[in-house]
Amino acid sequence: MLGFAAVAVTPAPAPAAKPSMMQDVKKDVEHADRDIKNTLDPDRVRHYTGEVKSVDATSHMLILSRPNGKTRSFPLPADVKVLKGKTAAALSDVAAGSKVRVSYRMEKEKATVSQLELK
């Protein structure tokens, strides 16, 4: 004769939320708020570093690439400041393959470049 024993199975209580999880959520919200503010702030100077893929002094256009393969185009104003170290340089000194750091501001969803730094 077989007997069955009644076994009560109760689910394990859900783990309580860790304080660090709440802190992570709070940080994410703070970062999102900061990113929105920075996106809307036309006075904020942004930077982009990459390798020059091409530069056209006639059409005032600079195309940079990054090691991950992404490219970005920047329209260049006629009065863009070009530096090599701390020394003034010319746009003609910027060539394909050069490493540069672009300083720009976003104005009406367009990048306005103020400075190119040759690395």
VMD Tcl script that builds the backbone (N, CA, C; Angstrom):
set m [mol new atoms 357]
animate dup $m
set s [atomselect $m all]
$s set {name element resname resid chain x y z} {
  {N N MET 1 A 0.835 -1.156 0.000}
  {CA C MET 1 A 0.000 0.000 0.000}
  {C C MET 1 A 0.891 1.234 0.000}
  {N N LEU 2 A 0.534 2.107 -0.864}
  {CA C LEU 2 A 1.291 3.353 -1.003}
  {C C LEU 2 A 0.591 4.456 -0.239}
  {N N GLY 3 A 1.374 5.237 0.423}
  {CA C GLY 3 A 0.804 6.348 1.159}
  {C C GLY 3 A 1.303 7.673 0.596}
  {N N PHE 4 A 0.490 8.624 0.630}
  {CA C PHE 4 A 0.868 9.959 0.155}
  {C C PHE 4 A 0.955 10.903 1.340}
  {N N ALA 5 A 2.009 11.636 1.345}
  {CA C ALA 5 A 2.158 12.625 2.406}
  {C C ALA 5 A 1.830 13.988 1.822}
  {N N ALA 6 A 1.109 14.738 2.532}
  {CA C ALA 6 A 0.766 16.084 2.072}
  {C C ALA 6 A 1.937 17.012 2.392}
  {N N VAL 7 A 2.402 17.664 1.363}
  {CA C VAL 7 A 3.510 18.598 1.541}
  {C C VAL 7 A 3.022 19.963 1.101}
  {N N ALA 8 A 3.145 20.903 1.954}
  {CA C ALA 8 A 2.727 22.266 1.615}
  {C C ALA 8 A 3.901 22.975 0.953}
  {N N VAL 9 A 3.662 23.488 -0.233}
  {CA C VAL 9 A 4.700 24.227 -0.951}
  {C C VAL 9 A 4.300 25.688 -0.948}
  {N N THR 10 A 5.131 26.481 -0.364}
  {CA C THR 10 A 4.861 27.919 -0.353}
  {C C THR 10 A 5.939 28.608 -1.173}
  {N N PRO 11 A 5.533 29.509 -2.022}
  {CA C PRO 11 A 6.531 30.198 -2.842}
  {C C PRO 11 A 7.428 31.068 -1.961}
  {N N ALA 12 A 8.650 31.178 -2.392}
  {CA C ALA 12 A 9.605 32.019 -1.660}
  {C C ALA 12 A 9.183 33.473 -1.804}
  {N N PRO 13 A 9.344 34.236 -0.758}
  {CA C PRO 13 A 8.968 35.653 -0.863}
  {C C PRO 13 A 9.874 36.373 -1.865}
  {N N ALA 14 A 9.289 37.318 -2.545}
  {CA C ALA 14 A 10.069 38.100 -3.518}
  {C C ALA 14 A 11.129 38.892 -2.775}
  {N N PRO 15 A 12.321 38.973 -3.366}
  {CA C PRO 15 A 13.368 39.740 -2.688}
  {C C PRO 15 A 12.995 41.218 -2.632}
  {N N ALA 16 A 13.318 41.820 -1.541}
  {CA C ALA 16 A 13.036 43.252 -1.369}
  {C C ALA 16 A 13.948 44.052 -2.289}
  {N N ALA 17 A 13.433 45.159 -2.775}
  {CA C ALA 17 A 14.239 46.019 -3.647}
  {C C ALA 17 A 15.434 46.535 -2.862}
  {N N LYS 18 A 16.579 46.413 -3.469}
  {CA C LYS 18 A 17.793 46.877 -2.813}
  {C C LYS 18 A 17.867 48.394 -2.912}
  {N N PRO 19 A 18.388 49.032 -1.892}
  {CA C PRO 19 A 18.538 50.492 -1.969}
  {C C PRO 19 A 19.375 50.909 -3.176}
  {N N SER 20 A 20.368 50.082 -3.541}
  {CA C SER 20 A 21.216 50.455 -4.673}
  {C C SER 20 A 20.422 50.484 -5.979}
  {N N MET 21 A 19.398 49.633 -6.097}
  {CA C MET 21 A 18.575 49.633 -7.298}
  {C C MET 21 A 17.831 50.960 -7.422}
  {N N MET 22 A 17.307 51.435 -6.310}
  {CA C MET 22 A 16.600 52.716 -6.318}
  {C C MET 22 A 17.562 53.861 -6.619}
  {N N GLN 23 A 18.772 53.757 -6.112}
  {CA C GLN 23 A 19.769 54.788 -6.391}
  {C C GLN 23 A 20.115 54.800 -7.872}
  {N N ASP 24 A 20.203 53.602 -8.489}
  {CA C ASP 24 A 20.489 53.521 -9.919}
  {C C ASP 24 A 19.387 54.185 -10.734}
  {N N VAL 25 A 18.134 53.933 -10.351}
  {CA C VAL 25 A 17.002 54.547 -11.054}
  {C C VAL 25 A 17.070 56.065 -10.917}
  {N N LYS 26 A 17.365 56.532 -9.710}
  {CA C LYS 26 A 17.464 57.975 -9.476}
  {C C LYS 26 A 18.576 58.585 -10.330}
  {N N LYS 27 A 19.728 57.899 -10.428}
  {CA C LYS 27 A 20.835 58.394 -11.254}
  {C C LYS 27 A 20.425 58.457 -12.722}
  {N N ASP 28 A 19.711 57.415 -13.195}
  {CA C ASP 28 A 19.261 57.402 -14.587}
  {C C ASP 28 A 18.362 58.597 -14.880}
  {N N VAL 29 A 17.459 58.900 -13.957}
  {CA C VAL 29 A 16.560 60.046 -14.134}
  {C C VAL 29 A 17.360 61.347 -14.143}
  {N N GLU 30 A 18.322 61.469 -13.233}
  {CA C GLU 30 A 19.155 62.680 -13.190}
  {C C GLU 30 A 19.947 62.838 -14.482}
  {N N HIS 31 A 20.510 61.738 -15.001}
  {CA C HIS 31 A 21.266 61.807 -16.251}
  {C C HIS 31 A 20.362 62.189 -17.418}
  {N N ALA 32 A 19.147 61.638 -17.438}
  {CA C ALA 32 A 18.211 61.984 -18.511}
  {C C ALA 32 A 17.858 63.463 -18.454}
  {N N ASP 33 A 17.615 63.973 -17.245}
  {CA C ASP 33 A 17.319 65.403 -17.092}
  {C C ASP 33 A 18.490 66.247 -17.575}
  {N N ARG 34 A 19.710 65.854 -17.208}
  {CA C ARG 34 A 20.905 66.589 -17.624}
  {C C ARG 34 A 21.059 66.543 -19.149}
  {N N ASP 35 A 20.838 65.360 -19.745}
  {CA C ASP 35 A 20.974 65.236 -21.192}
  {C C ASP 35 A 19.965 66.109 -21.920}
  {N N ILE 36 A 18.736 66.170 -21.408}
  {CA C ILE 36 A 17.721 67.026 -22.027}
  {C C ILE 36 A 18.144 68.481 -21.925}
  {N N LYS 37 A 18.604 68.894 -20.766}
  {CA C LYS 37 A 19.054 70.276 -20.568}
  {C C LYS 37 A 20.211 70.593 -21.514}
  {N N ASN 38 A 21.186 69.671 -21.609}
  {CA C ASN 38 A 22.339 69.907 -22.470}
  {C C ASN 38 A 21.950 69.953 -23.941}
  {N N THR 39 A 20.960 69.163 -24.316}
  {CA C THR 39 A 20.500 69.169 -25.697}
  {C C THR 39 A 19.873 70.511 -26.044}
  {N N LEU 40 A 19.185 71.096 -25.092}
  {CA C LEU 40 A 18.492 72.353 -25.338}
  {C C LEU 40 A 19.374 73.576 -25.120}
  {N N ASP 41 A 20.557 73.406 -24.569}
  {CA C ASP 41 A 21.431 74.519 -24.218}
  {C C ASP 41 A 22.349 74.879 -25.388}
  {N N PRO 42 A 22.046 75.953 -26.139}
  {CA C PRO 42 A 22.875 76.313 -27.293}
  {C C PRO 42 A 24.236 76.874 -26.901}
  {N N ASP 43 A 24.411 77.250 -25.636}
  {CA C ASP 43 A 25.694 77.804 -25.201}
  {C C ASP 43 A 26.685 76.727 -24.773}
  {N N ARG 44 A 26.226 75.508 -24.680}
  {CA C ARG 44 A 27.109 74.419 -24.246}
  {C C ARG 44 A 28.059 74.031 -25.377}
  {N N VAL 45 A 29.351 74.038 -25.088}
  {CA C VAL 45 A 30.353 73.627 -26.072}
  {C C VAL 45 A 30.479 72.110 -26.015}
  {N N ARG 46 A 30.382 71.497 -27.175}
  {CA C ARG 46 A 30.516 70.049 -27.286}
  {C C ARG 46 A 31.827 69.746 -28.010}
  {N N HIS 47 A 32.283 68.504 -27.883}
  {CA C HIS 47 A 33.530 68.109 -28.529}
  {C C HIS 47 A 33.336 66.780 -29.249}
  {N N TYR 48 A 34.055 66.627 -30.339}
  {CA C TYR 48 A 34.031 65.381 -31.103}
  {C C TYR 48 A 35.446 65.143 -31.594}
  {N N THR 49 A 35.996 63.988 -31.274}
  {CA C THR 49 A 37.357 63.659 -31.682}
  {C C THR 49 A 37.307 62.516 -32.675}
  {N N GLY 50 A 38.091 62.631 -33.729}
  {CA C GLY 50 A 38.138 61.576 -34.725}
  {C C GLY 50 A 39.259 61.801 -35.712}
  {N N GLU 51 A 39.285 60.944 -36.707}
  {CA C GLU 51 A 40.281 61.031 -37.773}
  {C C GLU 51 A 39.622 61.668 -38.985}
  {N N VAL 52 A 40.337 62.593 -39.608}
  {CA C VAL 52 A 39.787 63.287 -40.768}
  {C C VAL 52 A 39.673 62.294 -41.919}
  {N N LYS 53 A 38.459 62.141 -42.397}
  {CA C LYS 53 A 38.217 61.311 -43.574}
  {C C LYS 53 A 38.372 62.180 -44.812}
  {N N SER 54 A 37.825 63.397 -44.724}
  {CA C SER 54 A 38.009 64.368 -45.811}
  {C C SER 54 A 37.744 65.767 -45.288}
  {N N VAL 55 A 38.385 66.724 -45.932}
  {CA C VAL 55 A 38.160 68.133 -45.621}
  {C C VAL 55 A 38.134 68.875 -46.946}
  {N N ASP 56 A 37.120 69.704 -47.118}
  {CA C ASP 56 A 36.971 70.474 -48.351}
  {C C ASP 56 A 36.904 71.944 -47.983}
  {N N ALA 57 A 38.001 72.661 -48.259}
  {CA C ALA 57 A 38.076 74.082 -47.911}
  {C C ALA 57 A 37.129 74.914 -48.771}
  {N N THR 58 A 36.830 74.459 -49.974}
  {CA C THR 58 A 35.945 75.206 -50.868}
  {C C THR 58 A 34.501 75.167 -50.370}
  {N N SER 59 A 34.026 73.970 -50.043}
  {CA C SER 59 A 32.642 73.841 -49.567}
  {C C SER 59 A 32.556 73.946 -48.044}
  {N N HIS 60 A 33.702 74.118 -47.390}
  {CA C HIS 60 A 33.762 74.259 -45.926}
  {C C HIS 60 A 33.086 73.083 -45.216}
  {N N MET 61 A 33.525 71.869 -45.568}
  {CA C MET 61 A 32.943 70.665 -44.970}
  {C C MET 61 A 34.056 69.750 -44.465}
  {N N LEU 62 A 33.871 69.236 -43.257}
  {CA C LEU 62 A 34.816 68.318 -42.625}
  {C C LEU 62 A 34.078 67.031 -42.296}
  {N N ILE 63 A 34.666 65.896 -42.660}
  {CA C ILE 63 A 34.075 64.600 -42.332}
  {C C ILE 63 A 35.084 63.833 -41.486}
  {N N LEU 64 A 34.644 63.425 -40.291}
  {CA C LEU 64 A 35.489 62.680 -39.365}
  {C C LEU 64 A 34.974 61.259 -39.230}
  {N N SER 65 A 35.896 60.338 -38.964}
  {CA C SER 65 A 35.500 58.959 -38.683}
  {C C SER 65 A 36.095 58.543 -37.347}
  {N N ARG 66 A 35.437 57.587 -36.734}
  {CA C ARG 66 A 35.893 57.043 -35.453}
  {C C ARG 66 A 36.288 55.587 -35.661}
  {N N PRO 67 A 37.063 55.024 -34.726}
  {CA C PRO 67 A 37.483 53.622 -34.862}
  {C C PRO 67 A 36.313 52.641 -34.985}
  {N N ASN 68 A 35.152 52.987 -34.443}
  {CA C ASN 68 A 33.990 52.094 -34.530}
  {C C ASN 68 A 33.298 52.172 -35.888}
  {N N GLY 69 A 33.831 53.005 -36.798}
  {CA C GLY 69 A 33.284 53.107 -38.144}
  {C C GLY 69 A 32.280 54.226 -38.341}
  {N N LYS 70 A 31.839 54.859 -37.273}
  {CA C LYS 70 A 30.873 55.951 -37.403}
  {C C LYS 70 A 31.556 57.178 -37.986}
  {N N THR 71 A 30.821 57.891 -38.829}
  {CA C THR 71 A 31.338 59.136 -39.397}
  {C C THR 71 A 30.402 60.271 -39.027}
  {N N ARG 72 A 30.957 61.469 -39.038}
  {CA C ARG 72 A 30.154 62.657 -38.738}
  {C C ARG 72 A 30.663 63.798 -39.595}
  {N N SER 73 A 29.745 64.556 -40.166}
  {CA C SER 73 A 30.081 65.713 -41.000}
  {C C SER 73 A 29.883 66.988 -40.205}
  {N N PHE 74 A 30.778 67.936 -40.424}
  {CA C PHE 74 A 30.687 69.239 -39.780}
  {C C PHE 74 A 30.843 70.327 -40.832}
  {N N PRO 75 A 29.866 71.225 -40.958}
  {CA C PRO 75 A 30.077 72.403 -41.805}
  {C C PRO 75 A 31.025 73.344 -41.068}
  {N N LEU 76 A 31.987 73.888 -41.782}
  {CA C LEU 76 A 32.981 74.766 -41.168}
  {C C LEU 76 A 32.734 76.214 -41.559}
  {N N PRO 77 A 32.681 77.110 -40.590}
  {CA C PRO 77 A 32.554 78.531 -40.926}
  {C C PRO 77 A 33.877 79.026 -41.516}
  {N N ALA 78 A 33.807 80.086 -42.286}
  {CA C ALA 78 A 35.016 80.633 -42.915}
  {C C ALA 78 A 36.037 81.080 -41.874}
  {N N ASP 79 A 35.572 81.471 -40.696}
  {CA C ASP 79 A 36.482 81.980 -39.668}
  {C C ASP 79 A 36.820 80.942 -38.598}
  {N N VAL 80 A 36.726 79.640 -38.922}
  {CA C VAL 80 A 37.005 78.603 -37.929}
  {C C VAL 80 A 38.454 78.723 -37.438}
  {N N LYS 81 A 38.624 78.590 -36.140}
  {CA C LYS 81 A 39.953 78.679 -35.523}
  {C C LYS 81 A 40.591 77.289 -35.588}
  {N N VAL 82 A 41.811 77.217 -36.137}
  {CA C VAL 82 A 42.531 75.953 -36.247}
  {C C VAL 82 A 43.800 76.055 -35.407}
  {N N LEU 83 A 44.014 75.070 -34.553}
  {CA C LEU 83 A 45.200 75.053 -33.690}
  {C C LEU 83 A 45.968 73.753 -33.877}
  {N N LYS 84 A 47.288 73.863 -33.798}
  {CA C LYS 84 A 48.160 72.689 -33.757}
  {C C LYS 84 A 48.924 72.826 -32.454}
  {N N GLY 85 A 48.474 72.099 -31.431}
  {CA C GLY 85 A 48.978 72.337 -30.077}
  {C C GLY 85 A 48.398 73.660 -29.613}
  {N N LYS 86 A 49.275 74.592 -29.237}
  {CA C LYS 86 A 48.813 75.928 -28.841}
  {C C LYS 86 A 49.105 76.960 -29.918}
  {N N THR 87 A 49.626 76.493 -31.057}
  {CA C THR 87 A 49.997 77.382 -32.150}
  {C C THR 87 A 48.869 77.467 -33.171}
  {N N ALA 88 A 48.632 78.669 -33.671}
  {CA C ALA 88 A 47.613 78.858 -34.709}
  {C C ALA 88 A 48.045 78.127 -35.978}
  {N N ALA 89 A 47.090 77.528 -36.649}
  {CA C ALA 89 A 47.338 76.820 -37.903}
  {C C ALA 89 A 46.256 77.237 -38.888}
  {N N ALA 90 A 46.327 76.688 -40.085}
  {CA C ALA 90 A 45.356 77.020 -41.130}
  {C C ALA 90 A 44.546 75.775 -41.484}
  {N N LEU 91 A 43.406 75.984 -42.080}
  {CA C LEU 91 A 42.570 74.868 -42.508}
  {C C LEU 91 A 43.325 73.988 -43.503}
  {N N SER 92 A 44.244 74.589 -44.259}
  {CA C SER 92 A 45.038 73.818 -45.221}
  {C C SER 92 A 45.976 72.829 -44.516}
  {N N ASP 93 A 46.216 73.007 -43.213}
  {CA C ASP 93 A 47.044 72.074 -42.439}
  {C C ASP 93 A 46.273 70.813 -42.051}
  {N N VAL 94 A 44.974 70.848 -42.188}
  {CA C VAL 94 A 44.129 69.698 -41.855}
  {C C VAL 94 A 44.020 68.826 -43.097}
  {N N ALA 95 A 44.455 67.567 -42.972}
  {CA C ALA 95 A 44.455 66.658 -44.117}
  {C C ALA 95 A 43.841 65.322 -43.718}
  {N N ALA 96 A 43.454 64.548 -44.717}
  {CA C ALA 96 A 42.911 63.215 -44.459}
  {C C ALA 96 A 43.925 62.421 -43.643}
  {N N GLY 97 A 43.440 61.744 -42.623}
  {CA C GLY 97 A 44.305 60.965 -41.747}
  {C C GLY 97 A 44.716 61.698 -40.481}
  {N N SER 98 A 44.534 63.027 -40.456}
  {CA C SER 98 A 44.872 63.810 -39.261}
  {C C SER 98 A 43.893 63.483 -38.139}
  {N N LYS 99 A 44.389 63.490 -36.926}
  {CA C LYS 99 A 43.525 63.339 -35.750}
  {C C LYS 99 A 43.168 64.741 -35.284}
  {N N VAL 100 A 41.874 64.994 -35.103}
  {CA C VAL 100 A 41.423 66.322 -34.687}
  {C C VAL 100 A 40.365 66.222 -33.597}
  {N N ARG 101 A 40.248 67.311 -32.863}
  {CA C ARG 101 A 39.178 67.481 -31.877}
  {C C ARG 101 A 38.399 68.714 -32.304}
  {N N VAL 102 A 37.118 68.526 -32.536}
  {CA C VAL 102 A 36.241 69.609 -32.975}
  {C C VAL 102 A 35.487 70.147 -31.762}
  {N N SER 103 A 35.476 71.457 -31.601}
  {CA C SER 103 A 34.662 72.116 -30.574}
  {C C SER 103 A 33.515 72.798 -31.306}
  {N N TYR 104 A 32.290 72.543 -30.860}
  {CA C TYR 104 A 31.127 73.096 -31.558}
  {C C TYR 104 A 29.978 73.323 -30.597}
  {N N ARG 105 A 29.004 74.076 -31.074}
  {CA C ARG 105 A 27.746 74.308 -30.354}
  {C C ARG 105 A 26.614 73.882 -31.280}
  {N N MET 106 A 25.524 73.439 -30.671}
  {CA C MET 106 A 24.343 73.095 -31.454}
  {C C MET 106 A 23.423 74.306 -31.478}
  {N N GLU 107 A 23.142 74.792 -32.666}
  {CA C GLU 107 A 22.243 75.929 -32.835}
  {C C GLU 107 A 21.172 75.534 -33.842}
  {N N LYS 108 A 19.947 75.460 -33.366}
  {CA C LYS 108 A 18.815 75.066 -34.212}
  {C C LYS 108 A 19.100 73.736 -34.911}
  {N N GLU 109 A 19.563 72.768 -34.118}
  {CA C GLU 109 A 19.839 71.408 -34.576}
  {C C GLU 109 A 20.979 71.314 -35.582}
  {N N LYS 110 A 21.807 72.345 -35.693}
  {CA C LYS 110 A 22.973 72.309 -36.575}
  {C C LYS 110 A 24.218 72.600 -35.754}
  {N N ALA 111 A 25.289 71.881 -36.070}
  {CA C ALA 111 A 26.555 72.093 -35.369}
  {C C ALA 111 A 27.250 73.323 -35.938}
  {N N THR 112 A 27.640 74.230 -35.061}
  {CA C THR 112 A 28.424 75.396 -35.455}
  {C C THR 112 A 29.807 75.222 -34.842}
  {N N VAL 113 A 30.792 74.936 -35.697}
  {CA C VAL 113 A 32.155 74.663 -35.243}
  {C C VAL 113 A 32.857 75.971 -34.918}
  {N N SER 114 A 33.496 76.005 -33.756}
  {CA C SER 114 A 34.260 77.195 -33.372}
  {C C SER 114 A 35.755 76.943 -33.447}
  {N N GLN 115 A 36.168 75.671 -33.303}
  {CA C GLN 115 A 37.606 75.403 -33.255}
  {C C GLN 115 A 37.926 73.971 -33.667}
  {N N LEU 116 A 39.059 73.813 -34.367}
  {CA C LEU 116 A 39.618 72.503 -34.691}
  {C C LEU 116 A 40.985 72.421 -34.037}
  {N N GLU 117 A 41.244 71.352 -33.316}
  {CA C GLU 117 A 42.557 71.154 -32.700}
  {C C GLU 117 A 43.207 69.938 -33.348}
  {N N LEU 118 A 44.330 70.145 -34.012}
  {CA C LEU 118 A 45.079 69.032 -34.587}
  {C C LEU 118 A 45.820 68.319 -33.472}
  {N N LYS 119 A 45.707 67.022 -33.423}
  {CA C LYS 119 A 46.370 66.225 -32.370}
  {C C LYS 119 A 47.733 65.776 -32.832}
}
mol reanalyze $m
mol bondsrecalc $m
mol representation Tube
mol addrep $m
